Amino acid sequence: MTRAGRLPLILGATAVVLAALGIWSTQQASALRNVAAADNTALTDNAATSEAKGAIGDIVTKIFSYTYTDPAKTEQAARASLTGAASTKYATLFNGVKTQGPAQKLILTTTVTESAVISLTSAKARLLVFADQRTTNTADGKTALTPTMLTVDATKTSGKWKLTDLNTLDQ
């Protein structure tokens, strides 16, 4: 076969290889666009990220703050803001405060110091929350400050965030 006779074969083979590469590249690009990370608006929607951080931070502050003179306030905040696994885990975490609170005249003040949105969609969020918890035993006047970290999963329904799961992170 002459050089002129091989040229159409080489060009045909090159066209087939380029077409296959084009199809493969298109499939890979489509797969990247369809992953869950593409739905995560935590880094691209500043307003939604700020709103989620604020609302969820307020919930954490309310449900982890307690005063022995008005325990119903904390319980009401928990009922209004927790659902699913978060309710069960919260009950376990806060049981000691509820049982010891009146005898020790406890005041627990939680302040969210920072939070980071790990993932965010229009209806779900996952946050890493850093908070300081100041516990005051008014019976003996002792006060302790404890930093805490937790991950929080939340769902937004009818414009309101509710915690669906929470996990403390031991330091």
Secondary structure, DSSP 8 states (H G I E B T S, - for coil): --HHHHHHHHHHHHHHHHHHHHHHHHHHHHHHHTSHHHH--TTT-HHHHHHHHHHHHHHHHHHT-EETT-HHHHHHHHHHHB-THHHHHHHHHHHHHHHHHHHHTEEEEEEEEEEEEEEE-SSEEEEEEEEEEEEEETTTTEEEEEEEEEEEEEEEETTEEEEEEEEEE--
